[in-house]
Amino acid sequence: MTTELFEKHFQAEARMFMLALIRIALAEDGPDLTAQGLFGEDEMAQAQIIAKQSTVVAGLPLIPLILEFGDVKCNVHLNVDEGDRVSEGTMIAAIQGPAAHLLKAERVIMNFICHLSGIAELTSRYVAELQGTGTTLLDTRKTTPGLRYLEKYAVCVGGGQNHRKNLAEMLMLKDNHIDRAGSITQAVSTLRNTYAQCPPIEVECRTLEEVKEASACDIQRIMLDNMSPEMITEALTLVPDGIESEVSGNISLANIKSICQLGPDFISVGKLTHSAPASDFSMQFLALGA
């Protein structure tokens, strides 16, 4: 995988959020007084980023963007492609630049790479369970505040797909909305009357009766929320052709294959972003002050 996915994902608002996040990450570290006190402005350093485990790699395009802050010239050579699976001991990147600048950026770079690679790695494991089925893996909005676009990007690197990045891309009717409107039918009608160009509508269903009512509204997607396998099987028979089906709630690596065999179009998993363990990398400095 090249940087094409990165460039496509981080356009307009998404790129603005990403750059702002990098700026905040560097700013919250403050000035690196230790490095500034020990190294002169012209002293150079060489460093390598090494994988300490087998993992999918995500976040490589961030390295030069992070180093560009401060208007300091650094050379970055990527030895693997974004989305590659690497083995323990693989050097994924080599960097050369002013020592004090690299030392300040080190932890920010590593925090992004480790976190995003961890999400991509976990996503790839879920995707592997769905191989050969017609079910697509989705993420959720259960993301770290401020990190949503980056975390959802990492899901894509791992082979998953994004559900919705914000509350405007798709209108989702949950229990609170339905209870306020009085019924699914009334809620859908109100939304369609409110917006001249109504975004796609998804309804989160808790019962078979709700599935029947949502199906009659001719919406885009029905979510079967926290249903048992037996209930999912019955609910899917009620969803007509032309309406997508999504299963969500209590999905794990242990049960996702059996759930997808029931035949939903999508399975959404919050664990991809809220519970992915960080992958292990280290930045090793080969020469300081060279």
C-alpha positions in Angstrom: 0.0 0.0 0.0 1.4 3.4 -1.0 0.5 6.8 0.4 -2.5 7.0 -1.9 -4.9 5.9 0.8 -3.4 8.5 3.2 -3.8 11.3 0.7 -7.3 10.2 -0.2 -8.3 9.9 3.5 -6.8 13.2 4.6 -8.5 15.9 2.5 -10.1 19.2 3.6 -11.4 18.9 7.1 -9.7 15.6 7.8 -6.3 17.1 6.9 -7.0 20.2 9.0 -7.7 18.0 12.1 -4.6 15.9 11.5 -2.2 18.8 11.2 -3.8 20.5 14.2 -3.3 17.3 16.2 0.4 17.1 15.2 0.8 20.7 16.3 -0.9 20.0 19.6 1.2 16.8 20.2 4.4 18.7 19.7 3.3 21.7 21.7 2.2 19.7 24.8 5.8 18.4 25.0 7.1 21.9 25.2 10.7 22.8 24.4 13.2 19.9 24.7 15.5 21.7 27.1 17.6 18.5 27.6 18.4 18.1 23.9 18.8 21.9 23.4 21.3 22.0 26.3 23.4 19.2 25.0 23.4 19.6 21.2 24.1 22.6 19.0 21.8 23.6 16.2 24.2 22.2 13.5 24.8 18.8 15.2 23.3 16.0 13.2 21.9 12.6 14.1 20.9 9.4 12.4 18.1 7.2 13.7 16.2 4.1 12.7 12.7 3.0 13.6 12.7 -0.8 14.4 9.7 -3.1 14.8 9.9 -5.1 18.0 7.0 -7.4 17.0 5.3 -8.8 13.9 2.6 -6.2 13.0 0.9 -4.3 10.2 2.5 -0.8 9.9 0.4 2.3 9.8 1.2 6.0 10.1 4.4 6.2 8.1 3.3 9.3 6.1 3.1 11.1 9.4 6.8 11.0 10.0 7.9 13.7 7.5 4.8 15.8 8.4 5.9 15.8 12.1 9.5 16.6 11.3 8.4 19.5 9.0 7.1 21.4 12.0 9.8 23.9 13.0 11.1 24.4 9.4 14.0 22.0 9.9 15.3 20.0 7.0 15.3 16.2 7.7 15.8 13.2 5.4 13.3 10.4 5.8 13.7 7.0 4.0 10.9 4.5 4.4 12.0 0.9 4.0 8.5 -0.6 3.9 5.2 0.5 2.5 2.2 1.7 4.5 0.1 -1.4 5.3 2.9 -3.9 5.1 3.2 -6.7 7.7 6.7 -6.6 9.1 8.5 -9.1 11.3 10.3 -8.4 14.5 13.6 -6.6 13.9 12.5 -4.9 10.7 13.8 -1.4 10.1 10.8 0.4 8.8 12.4 3.9 8.5 15.7 5.7 8.6 15.9 9.4 9.5 18.7 11.9 9.4 18.5 15.5 10.7 19.5 17.9 13.5 19.9 15.9 16.7 17.9 18.2 19.0 15.0 18.3 16.5 14.9 14.5 16.1 15.0 14.0 19.8 12.1 16.3 20.4 10.0 14.6 17.7 10.9 11.1 18.7 8.1 10.4 21.2 5.5 12.1 19.1 6.4 10.0 16.1 6.5 6.8 18.1 3.2 7.5 19.8 1.4 7.9 16.5 3.2 4.9 14.8 2.6 2.5 17.7 -1.0 3.5 18.2 -2.1 3.5 14.6 -0.2 0.2 13.8 -1.9 -1.4 16.8 -5.3 -0.5 15.3 -4.3 -1.7 11.9 -3.0 -5.0 13.3 -6.1 -5.7 15.3 -8.3 -4.8 12.3 -6.3 -7.2 10.1 -7.1 -10.0 12.5 -10.8 -9.4 12.3 -10.7 -9.0 8.6 -9.0 -12.4 8.3 -11.9 -14.0 10.1 -14.3 -12.6 7.4 -12.3 -13.9 4.4 -14.5 -15.7 1.9 -17.7 -14.2 3.3 -19.9 -11.4 1.9 -19.7 -9.5 5.2 -17.7 -6.2 5.5 -16.0 -5.1 8.7 -16.8 -1.6 9.9 -15.5 0.6 12.7 -17.6 2.8 15.0 -17.4 6.3 16.5 -15.9 4.9 19.7 -12.6 6.7 19.0 -10.2 8.7 21.1 -11.4 12.4 21.1 -9.5 14.3 18.5 -8.0 11.1 17.0 -11.0 9.9 15.0 -9.7 10.6 11.5 -6.3 9.0 12.2 -7.8 6.0 14.0 -10.4 5.4 11.2 -7.6 5.7 8.7 -5.7 3.0 10.6 -8.8 0.7 10.3 -8.7 1.2 6.5 -4.9 0.3 6.5 -5.8 -2.9 8.3 -8.4 -3.8 5.7 -11.6 -2.6 7.4 -14.0 0.1 6.3 -15.3 3.2 8.0 -18.9 3.5 9.2 -19.4 7.2 9.5 -16.8 9.8 10.4 -19.2 12.3 11.9 -22.9 12.7 12.7 -23.7 14.3 9.3 -22.5 11.5 6.9 -25.4 9.2 7.9 -28.4 9.8 10.2 -28.7 7.1 12.8 -31.8 6.7 14.8 -31.2 5.2 18.2 -33.5 4.5 21.1 -33.5 8.1 22.4 -34.4 9.5 19.0 -37.2 6.9 18.4 -38.6 7.4 21.9 -38.7 11.2 21.4 -40.4 10.9 18.0 -42.9 8.3 19.2 -42.0 5.7 16.6 -39.5 4.7 14.0 -41.9 5.7 11.2 -42.5 9.1 12.6 -38.8 9.7 13.2 -37.9 8.8 9.6 -40.7 10.9 8.3 -39.6 13.9 10.3 -36.0 13.6 9.2 -37.0 13.4 5.5 -39.3 16.4 5.8 -36.6 18.4 7.7 -33.8 18.0 5.1 -34.3 18.8 1.4 -31.5 16.4 0.6 -31.8 13.9 3.4 -28.6 11.9 4.2 -28.8 8.1 4.3 -30.7 6.9 7.4 -29.8 3.9 9.5 -32.1 2.6 12.3 -30.8 0.8 15.4 -33.3 -2.0 16.2 -33.7 -3.7 19.5 -36.6 -6.0 18.7 -38.0 -7.9 15.7 -41.0 -5.5 15.7 -38.6 -2.6 15.3 -36.9 -4.4 12.4 -40.3 -4.9 10.7 -41.2 -1.2 11.2 -37.8 0.0 10.0 -38.0 -2.2 6.9 -41.3 -0.7 5.9 -39.7 2.8 6.0 -37.4 1.9 3.1 -34.3 3.3 4.8 -30.7 2.5 3.8 -29.6 0.3 6.6 -30.9 -1.5 9.7 -28.6 -2.2 12.6 -29.3 -5.3 14.7 -28.1 -4.2 18.1 -27.0 -6.6 20.8 -29.1 -9.4 19.5 -28.5 -13.1 20.1 -27.5 -15.3 17.1 -30.9 -16.8 17.0 -32.6 -13.4 17.0 -30.2 -12.1 14.3 -31.0 -15.1 12.1 -34.8 -14.3 12.3 -34.3 -10.6 12.0 -32.3 -10.9 8.8 -35.2 -12.7 7.2 -37.3 -9.6 7.8 -34.8 -7.2 6.1 -35.9 -6.9 2.4 -33.5 -6.7 -0.5 -32.4 -3.2 -1.1 -31.9 -2.4 2.7 -28.5 -3.1 4.1 -28.1 -5.1 7.4 -25.5 -4.4 10.1 -24.8 -6.4 13.3 -23.3 -4.7 16.2 -22.7 -5.3 19.9 -20.5 -7.8 21.8 -18.5 -8.8 18.7 -15.1 -10.4 19.3 -12.5 -12.4 17.5 -13.9 -15.5 19.1 -17.5 -15.0 17.6 -17.2 -12.8 14.6 -16.9 -15.7 12.1 -20.0 -17.4 13.4 -21.9 -14.1 13.3 -20.9 -13.3 9.7 -22.0 -16.8 8.7 -25.5 -15.7 9.5 -25.4 -13.4 6.5 -25.3 -9.7 7.5 -23.9 -7.2 5.0 -21.8 -5.5 7.7 -20.5 -6.1 11.2 -19.3 -3.1 13.2 -16.7 -3.5 16.0 -15.9 -0.8 18.5 -12.9 -2.7 19.8 -11.0 -1.9 16.7 -10.4 1.6 17.9 -11.2 1.7 21.7 -9.3 -1.5 22.7 -6.5 -2.1 20.2 -3.1 -2.6 22.0 -0.3 -0.5 20.7 2.2 -2.2 18.5 5.8 -2.1 19.7 8.4 -0.1 17.9 11.6 1.7 19.0 13.6 4.6 17.6 17.3 3.8 17.8 19.9 6.6 17.4 23.0 5.3 15.5 24.9 8.6 15.6 24.5 11.7 17.7 26.5 14.9 17.0 28.0 13.4 13.8 
